[in-house]
Amino acid sequence: MATSSPSPSGPAAKSKPAALPPNTMVGGYRLLHRISSGGFGVVYYAVDPNGHPVAIKEYLPSSLVTREAGQLVPQVPPEKMSLYRLGLKSFFEEGRSLAQISHASVVSVLNFFRENETVYMVMNHLEGATLQEYIVTARNPDSRKVFREATIRSLFDEILRGLRIVHQHKMLHLDIKPANIFITDDDRAVMIDFGAAREVLSKEGNFVRPMYTPGFAAPEMYKRDGALGPWTDIYAIGACIYACMLGVPPNDVPQRNEKDRLALALSRVRNIYSDNLIQVVEWCMAMDPLARPQSVFTLQKELARESELRYSKMSMAEKMRMQISALVTGGKREPG
């Protein structure tokens, strides 16, 4: 936990609210340990009343609350209470909406309830690793593994099937990024950590900058009056495909506004990936929302065009690299 003592370089750093201690009971579930924590909540590994493992997310926005170690109830300053409740309502509604969706590529919400003056969302516990972890491994100079085009198309076909259902339920994910795409040990790609509460707080609160991961947030998310829609999630999908191709996130919107280097960056992989896949990324990541695919179905059709692919001329070195990669992976599908 961050220290609250003053540092030599500036004012006191604000402590993150403490996670609940091991063996705390909430809603009949026993919390065993913290899995992760971010600006908007804490995720715990827990067991249900029958001893089955689950993941439980607690609404705990660190910019609005404090909580000392051992306490159960978050402390909210009076001036932040209305914003805290607004985010709480959005988080609760998100849980209710997700509980109605049953799809292999969307995190399963099993239960959601109020306790300790906050809300808890109970989800299936997933075994595996995030796409972000796979990308970091793939770009390791000691590893010959690369993301093959077929792997990328297959992975995002799965994700888009789930995202289409989400959009049909009049929901948006609003925080799609490699760290929120989970590859399970049984080879499923699952979207986790939806961002509705985060979006509500960033639009309503007096925040200096949007609270999203740079490179994956669409331009309209940087505007208080920006019209969000399926095209907003589609921008993030394009950015995720970019990260799978180049091993790094794309430039964020302020950088692109200053000088857009997207096409230049993608030109570096023109000998490795088909012209079609590169064009798909450019299409998804258009700065103008109206210039992007307007629906997941439109994007799915384009990603399914594998039989029509044309590649720019590959160098002998690139052909050898692809062959080495195929030998190393033994033809087995790489999850990421």
C-alpha positions in Angstrom: 0.0 0.0 0.0 1.3 3.5 -0.8 2.6 5.5 2.0 0.9 8.6 3.2 4.0 10.3 4.6 5.2 13.4 2.8 7.9 12.9 0.2 10.8 15.3 -0.3 9.6 16.2 -3.8 6.0 17.2 -3.0 2.9 16.9 -0.9 1.7 13.7 0.9 0.9 10.9 -1.4 -2.7 9.6 -1.0 -2.8 6.0 0.3 -4.8 3.5 -1.7 -7.8 2.1 0.2 -6.8 -1.1 1.9 -8.1 -4.4 0.6 -10.2 -6.5 2.9 -8.2 -9.0 5.1 -8.0 -12.7 4.3 -11.0 -14.8 5.5 -13.4 -11.9 5.5 -16.9 -13.0 4.8 -19.1 -11.0 2.4 -22.5 -12.2 1.2 -21.7 -15.8 2.3 -18.4 -15.9 0.4 -15.0 -16.2 2.0 -12.3 -13.9 0.6 -9.0 -15.7 0.6 -6.6 -13.2 -0.9 -6.4 -10.1 -3.2 -5.8 -10.9 -6.9 -5.4 -7.4 -8.2 -6.5 -3.8 -7.5 -6.8 -0.8 -9.7 -8.3 2.7 -9.5 -11.9 1.5 -9.3 -11.9 -1.7 -7.4 -10.3 -4.7 -5.8 -10.6 -8.3 -7.1 -10.4 -11.1 -4.6 -9.9 -14.9 -4.9 -12.8 -16.3 -2.9 -14.8 -19.5 -2.3 -18.6 -19.8 -2.3 -20.6 -21.5 0.4 -20.0 -24.9 -1.3 -16.2 -24.3 -1.5 -16.1 -23.6 -5.2 -13.6 -20.9 -6.3 -14.9 -17.6 -7.5 -13.5 -14.1 -8.2 -15.2 -11.2 -6.4 -14.8 -7.6 -7.5 -15.4 -4.9 -4.9 -16.4 -1.3 -6.0 -13.7 0.8 -4.3 -12.7 3.9 -6.4 -9.4 5.1 -4.9 -10.0 8.7 -5.9 -13.2 8.9 -3.8 -12.7 6.7 -0.8 -10.3 5.7 2.0 -10.2 2.6 4.0 -7.7 1.6 6.7 -6.4 -1.9 7.1 -8.9 -4.1 9.0 -11.9 -1.8 8.2 -14.8 -3.1 6.2 -16.7 0.0 5.2 -15.1 2.5 2.8 -14.9 6.1 4.2 -16.3 8.7 1.7 -15.9 12.4 2.3 -19.2 14.2 2.1 -18.2 16.3 -0.9 -17.5 13.1 -2.9 -20.6 11.1 -1.8 -22.8 12.0 -4.7 -20.1 11.0 -7.2 -19.4 7.8 -5.2 -23.1 6.8 -5.4 -23.3 7.6 -9.1 -20.4 5.2 -9.8 -21.9 2.6 -7.3 -25.2 2.7 -9.2 -23.4 2.2 -12.6 -21.3 -0.7 -11.2 -24.5 -2.3 -9.8 -26.3 -1.9 -13.1 -23.3 -3.3 -15.0 -23.4 -6.4 -12.8 -27.1 -6.9 -13.4 -26.7 -6.5 -17.2 -23.7 -8.9 -17.3 -25.6 -11.5 -15.3 -28.1 -11.7 -18.2 -25.3 -12.5 -20.7 -24.2 -16.1 -21.2 -21.4 -16.3 -23.7 -18.0 -18.1 -23.5 -16.1 -14.9 -24.4 -17.8 -12.7 -21.8 -16.9 -13.0 -18.1 -19.7 -14.8 -16.2 -21.3 -12.7 -13.4 -22.8 -15.2 -11.0 -24.1 -12.8 -8.3 -23.9 -9.2 -7.3 -25.0 -7.7 -3.9 -24.7 -4.7 -1.6 -22.7 -4.9 1.6 -20.4 -2.7 3.6 -21.9 0.3 1.9 -20.5 -0.8 -1.4 -21.2 -3.4 -4.1 -19.6 -6.8 -4.8 -19.7 -8.6 -8.2 -19.2 -12.4 -8.1 -17.6 -13.9 -11.3 -16.3 -17.2 -12.5 -12.7 -17.7 -11.4 -10.6 -18.1 -14.6 -7.3 -20.0 -14.8 -4.8 -18.7 -17.4 -3.1 -15.5 -18.4 -4.0 -12.2 -20.0 -3.3 -11.3 -23.6 -1.0 -8.6 -22.3 1.1 -11.3 -20.6 1.3 -13.3 -23.9 2.3 -10.1 -25.8 5.1 -9.4 -23.3 6.4 -13.0 -23.7 6.2 -12.8 -27.5 8.2 -9.7 -27.7 11.0 -11.2 -25.5 14.2 -11.1 -27.6 15.0 -14.6 -26.3 11.8 -16.0 -27.7 11.2 -16.9 -31.3 7.5 -17.1 -30.9 5.5 -14.6 -32.9 1.8 -14.0 -33.3 0.7 -15.6 -36.5 -2.0 -13.9 -38.6 -4.3 -17.0 -38.3 -3.9 -16.8 -34.5 -4.8 -13.1 -34.4 -7.8 -13.6 -36.6 -9.0 -16.6 -34.6 -8.5 -14.9 -31.3 -10.4 -11.7 -32.3 -13.2 -13.7 -34.0 -13.9 -15.2 -30.6 -13.7 -11.8 -28.8 -16.0 -10.2 -31.4 -18.6 -13.0 -31.0 -18.9 -12.0 -27.3 -18.7 -8.3 -28.0 -21.6 -8.5 -30.5 -23.8 -10.1 -27.7 -22.7 -7.3 -25.3 -23.7 -4.7 -27.8 -27.0 -6.4 -28.5 -27.7 -6.0 -24.8 -27.2 -2.2 -25.2 -24.0 -2.3 -23.3 -20.5 -1.2 -24.1 -17.3 -2.6 -22.7 -15.4 0.8 -22.7 -12.1 -0.6 -21.5 -11.0 -3.3 -24.0 -7.2 -3.7 -23.9 -4.8 -6.7 -23.8 -4.9 -6.8 -20.0 -8.7 -7.2 -20.1 -8.6 -10.1 -22.5 -8.0 -13.3 -20.6 -6.8 -16.5 -22.3 -8.0 -19.5 -20.3 -6.1 -22.7 -19.8 -8.8 -24.4 -21.9 -8.0 -22.0 -24.7 -10.9 -19.6 -24.5 -10.6 -15.8 -24.9 -12.7 -13.9 -22.4 -13.4 -10.2 -22.0 -13.1 -9.1 -18.3 -13.2 -5.9 -16.3 -15.9 -3.8 -18.1 -15.5 -0.1 -17.6 -19.0 1.5 -17.3 -18.5 2.8 -13.7 -15.1 4.2 -14.8 -16.7 5.9 -17.7 -19.5 7.5 -15.6 -17.0 8.8 -13.0 -14.7 10.2 -15.7 -17.5 12.1 -17.4 -19.2 13.4 -14.2 -16.2 14.0 -12.1 -13.8 16.9 -12.3 -10.9 14.7 -13.5 -7.9 16.1 -15.3 -7.5 13.3 -17.8 -9.6 10.3 -18.9 -9.0 7.3 -16.8 -8.1 4.8 -19.5 -5.1 3.0 -20.7 -3.2 5.2 -23.2 -3.3 3.8 -26.8 -6.6 1.9 -26.4 -9.0 4.7 -25.7 -10.8 6.2 -28.7 -10.7 10.0 -29.4 -14.4 10.4 -28.3 -13.5 9.1 -24.8 -11.3 12.2 -24.3 -14.3 14.5 -24.8 -16.8 15.1 -22.1 -19.6 15.3 -24.8 -18.1 12.6 -27.0 -20.8 10.2 -28.5 -19.9 6.7 -27.4 -21.1 3.6 -29.2 -20.0 0.3 -30.7 -17.4 2.2 -32.8 -15.7 3.1 -29.5 -15.1 -0.5 -28.5 -14.1 -1.2 -32.2 -11.3 1.4 -31.9 -10.0 -0.6 -28.9 -10.2 -3.9 -30.8 -8.1 -2.4 -33.6 -5.6 -1.1 -31.0 -5.4 -4.6 -29.5 -4.8 -6.2 -32.9 -2.0 -3.6 -33.4 -0.4 -4.6 -30.1 -0.5 -8.3 -31.2 1.2 -7.4 -34.4 3.9 -5.0 -33.1 4.3 -6.1 -29.5 3.6 -2.6 -28.1 0.6 -0.3 -27.7 -0.2 2.2 -30.4 0.3 5.9 -29.7 -2.4 7.5 -27.7 -4.9 10.0 -29.0 -3.0 13.2 -27.9 0.1 11.9 -29.7 -1.9 11.0 -32.8 -3.5 14.4 -32.8 0.0 16.0 -32.8 1.5 13.7 -35.4 -0.3 10.5 -36.5 2.4 7.8 -37.0 -0.1 4.8 -37.2 0.5 4.1 -40.9 4.2 4.4 -40.5 4.3 2.0 -37.6 2.1 -0.5 -39.5 4.4 -0.3 -42.5 7.1 -2.1 -40.5 5.0 -5.3 -40.4 3.8 -5.2 -44.1 6.1 -8.1 -45.0 4.7 -10.2 -42.1 0.9 -9.6 -42.1 -1.5 -9.4 -45.0 -2.4 -6.0 -46.4 -6.0 -6.8 -45.4 -5.2 -7.2 -41.7 -3.2 -3.9 -41.7 -6.1 -2.1 -43.4 -8.5 -3.6 -40.8 -6.4 -2.0 -38.0 -6.3 1.4 -39.8 -10.1 1.2 -40.4 -10.8 0.3 -36.7 -8.5 3.1 -35.5 -9.8 5.9 -37.6 -9.8 9.1 -35.6 -13.3 10.0 -36.9 -15.8 7.6 -35.3 -17.9 7.6 -38.5 -14.9 6.4 -40.5 -14.7 3.1 -38.5 -16.8 0.0 -38.8 -20.2 1.0 -37.1 -21.0 -2.5 -35.9 -19.2 -5.6 -34.7 -20.9 -7.7 -37.5 -19.3 -5.5 -40.2 -15.8 -6.0 -38.6 -16.5 -9.8 -38.2 -17.2 -10.1 -42.0 -13.9 -8.4 -42.8 -11.8 -10.5 -40.4 -13.3 -13.6 -41.9 -11.8 -12.9 -45.3 -8.8 -15.1 -44.8 -9.2 -16.9 -48.2 -8.8 -13.6 -50.1 -5.7 -12.4 -48.4 -2.9 -10.7 -50.3 0.5 -10.1 -48.8 3.1 -7.5 -49.8 6.2 -9.2 -51.1 8.0 -11.0 -48.3 11.7 -11.0 -48.0 13.6 -14.3 -47.7 14.5 -13.4 -44.1 10.8 -12.9 -43.2 9.8 -16.2 -44.8 12.5 -18.0 -42.8 11.3 -16.3 -39.6 7.7 -17.5 -40.3 9.0 -21.0 -40.9 11.1 -21.1 -37.8 8.1 -19.9 -35.8 5.9 -22.7 -37.2 8.6 -25.2 -36.3 8.9 -23.9 -32.7 5.2 -23.9 -32.1 4.8 -27.3 -33.7 1.6 -26.2 -35.5 -0.2 -26.0 -32.2 -2.5 -23.0 -31.8 -0.9 -20.3 -29.7 -3.5 -18.8 -27.3 -2.4 -15.2 -27.9 
